[in-house]
Amino acid sequence: MSKHISASDAKNNFGGLLDDVATLGRVDILKHGRLVAVVLSPQALAAAIGGAPPEAPGRWGERHMIAPERAAAARIVRPSMGFDED
């Protein structure tokens, strides 16, 4: 079972979104009536990929929610110097 919510509702009520994901397992986020994101609980993710839940020992999700190679790719290359940076 899944629930559909708007992107603005997801942003404005993030805690409620997390509660819904924990309860339902999946929440679809819509923007202008179009599916833009799907939020899954760890159990729903495990069922979708056919493996153990991410918190199982030896899995990349044991300590982090993002695979190490993706986390490294997402890091900021050059940190901001502050608000006055041109």
N, C-alpha and C positions, 0 to 999 in steps of 0.2 A: 504494500500500500504506500502511496506517496501523496504528498500535498503540493499544491502549486501556490506560490506567493510571488508578489511583484518584487523587483529589485529594490525599489525604494522601501518597501515594508521590511525586506531582509536587512537593509542598511539601518533603518530606524529602530528595529527590534531584533538585534543580533542575538541577544540572550534567549528570546523566544524561539528564534530559528534553531539555536542549538538544542533547546528543549524538544522541539518538534522532531529534529533529526534523531535524538536519543530515543524518543518514543516510537516514531514511525519507521526509522531506518533510512528514509530518503525524503528529500525535499527538493522540488524543481523550482528554479528561480526564473521568472519570466520578465522580459523587458519589452514593452510595447507589444505584448501578446506573443512574443517569440521566446523559446527556450534558450537561455544564455548560460545557465550553470545548473549543475546537479550536486547537492551536498549529501554525502553518504556517511552513515555510521561505520565504525570499524567492522562490525559484524556484517553489514550489507556489502561492504567492500570485499570482505573475504569470500562471501557467497558469490559475488559477481566475478571475481577472478579465480574462484575455485581453489582457494588455498586456505592456509591457517590465518586467523585474525592477525593484523599487523603487530599486535603486542606480543606475539609468540617469540620465544628466544631464537636468535639467529636471523630474524627478519629485519629489513631496513627500518621498519616502523617501531622497533623495540624502544628506541629513545627519541626518535624524530619522526615527524609526520611526512617529511619529504625525503625522497631517495637522495643519498649523498651527492650523486653526480648532478642531479637537478638543482640541489641547494647551491652547489659550487657555481653552476652556470648562472644562478640568479643573484649572486652577490654583487654589490655595487663595486664597479671598477675603481672609481675615484670618489671618495667621500666628499660631501659638500663642505665648503670652508665656512659656511655660515649664511646668514640672511643677506649680507651685503655683497655676496659674491656676484660678479658680473659674468 
